[in-house]
């Protein structure tokens, strides 16, 4: 299916994210979901936090379901914001950085990556490296 993520692409994205995590000397849980928000590929680096397994997957699904970076959703979900309380929907969303939609060359969203295991800045940096590997 042209508008979905292939397993090969998902594995390439995970590999690029693992490489970036190693470069910045952090241990990450990395989740990639397909266009439907289903888990396509996952890696838990040796020693990465167990609690971040769920967070990485939720970041990926949140980014896909709303087709925006999770950090942007976080800005909109602050008290008084237009999406205040959204994190309580869909059995729980993650609204801080580390989730990024994945777009094909035509600009269509084909999935998302979610990364957790360090600061939100590092999570986003690693997710962005993975997203860039889609090409």
HELIX and SHEET records of a PDB file:
HELIX    1   1 UNK A    7  UNK A   23  1                                  17    
HELIX    2   2 UNK A   51  UNK A   66  1                                  16    
HELIX    3   3 UNK A   70  UNK A   76  1                                   7    
HELIX    4   4 UNK A   86  UNK A   88  5                                   3    
HELIX    5   5 UNK A  120  UNK A  132  1                                  13    
SHEET    1   A 4 UNK A  39  UNK A  44  0                                        
SHEET    2   A 4 UNK A  29  UNK A  34 -1                                        
SHEET    3   A 4 UNK A 109  UNK A 116 -1                                        
SHEET    4   A 4 UNK A  99  UNK A 103 -1                                        
END                                                                             
